[in-house]
């Protein structure tokens, strides 16, 4: 059992000892859950042998990055790759994303793992673009994802948000792409907490009107759509949208604040999952979803509900900096040997924020090796001038 340490928490310094992991954490549920489709949006591991600063090319440690994806597949989860958790558009450029998609596709095929990958328009140069250029950019990336054998996630496009003049132009671009995709895709509604540049997506800054527009788009192209990932951090709005989807179209929750209740659902339906928080909580997700398969809702709640304080801190404003915490937790858990992010993003959260993250992860049972986690937390604090 590791010794205690002093954490520089937001409320002030405090002594803390990591508790033993929960008894259920030794379980290894390898089959995919039956009652819900669940993707963990996976992070990438930066290569620490290169300089990482804003605007620099992405240098990825491919061995560690792919090993983490095998960890997720081994638990029966799908992998959602080359999306915002992988620092897409915030450190991971299109060249890196394209290689990640190809490599993950090959690894998924080798083990029969489920894989969905983001296709967007982020390789377009800065500036305003016409709808034709935006659609062509989407089509280029869709072809890369399909060639890798992965399911397409049509990511929300900053270029389209800046160019479209109303819902008709969103419908024009998306309709053209959906008419030619090989298999049903997942749409992607990323709210402004995750990316302020996406304000007004689907053609209106009013979320009720935007919901009407995307529902109409989905009904018009339902055979080409597997589901829609919704990351608005508004549980009531997600439930309302879920009830308006046509039969056979899934709602994939991307709500990292309310996921236990949304996945559990009610008599009127439930959400599937495509979540960044399932990266550090993969084992929790797998164990909870298998309990749900067996109708053990109390067990499901007992595993997932204690993780909510951790998730809410991880995704605290500014929400788009959550990747820093995800990678910090991967480092503490032993999935990588260093705390380095693409673009130097390890500096995007304060020491106090990360100290509280450590405490909440320990309380949630998200540190599988308490001794290793404590040792690494001590080293991290010492490097930043906090004796513990």
C-alpha positions, 0 to 999 in steps of 0.5 A: 500500500503506498504512503500518503502524500500532500496534494496542493488541492484547490481548497488548499494543501491536504494529506491523502492516501490512495484507497485500494481499487474496488473489488469489481475492478479485477473483472475482465469482461471481454465480450462487447456489451449486448444492450448498448453500443459503446465507443471510447473516444481514445487519446493519442500518445505523443512521442516525448523525443520531439518538441511539442508546441502549438502549430508544430507537426504531430509526432505520435508514439505509435506503439503506445497509442495502438497499445491503448486501443488494444486495451479498449478492445480487450474490454469489449469497447469500440474505439472512436478514433481521430476525434477531439479526444485524440486532439484532432484540430488541437495538436493532431493535424490531418497528416497525423490523423490520416496515419492514425486512421490507417494504423488503427484500421489495420489493428482493428482488423487484426483483432476484430475490434470495432472502430469508428473514425472522424472525417472532417474538413480540418485539412482545408487552409485557414480562411473562408471556403465555398460549400463545394470545397467543404463538401470535397474536403469531407469526401476526401477524408471519408474515403480515408476512413472507409479505406481503413475499414472503419465506420465514418463519423462525420465530424462537425466542421468549423469551415462549414460553421463559418460558411453556411448561411442557414440550415439549407446549406447544411442540408446541401453539404451533408445530403451530398455526402450521405448520398455516397457513403458506403455504410451508415455513418454517425453524425457529430454535434459538438457543442460550444463548450467543446469548440466555441467555433461551432456556434450556430451549427445546423443553421441556427444559434437557437438550440431548439431551432438547430434541433429541428434542422438536424432532426429533419436532416436525419429523417431525410437520410435515415438509411444512411445514418447509424446515429448521432453523437450529441455533446451538448452537456444538456441531458434534457435536450438529449432525451428530447432529441432521442425521442424524435429520431426515426426507428433504427437511428441511435443517439450516442451520448457524448455527455460527459456529465450525465452519462450514467442516467442517459445510458441507463435510460427510461421506459421511453428509451436510452442512449448508446455511448461515444464518450471521451470519459470512457478513455480513463474509465474503460474498465468501469464502462465495461463492467457497468455495461455487462451488469446492465446486459444482465439486468443488474441496474443497481450494480450498473449504478454502483460502478458508474455513478461514483465516477461522475465527480471525476468526470465533471472535474475532468471536463470543467470549463474550459471544457476543451482542455479535458484532453490534458486530464485524460492523458494525465490519468493515462500516465498515472494508470501506467498506459504511457511512460510520460505526461506529454501532449501534442502541442504542449497541451500538458500546460493547459491545466493547473497543478491544483486542477490535476491534484484534484483530478488525482484525488477524484480518480482515486476515489472513483477507483480509476487508478488500477495500481495505487503504488504506481499512481502515487509514485508518479504523482509525487514525481509530477509534483516535485518537478513543479516545485511542490514537495509532498 
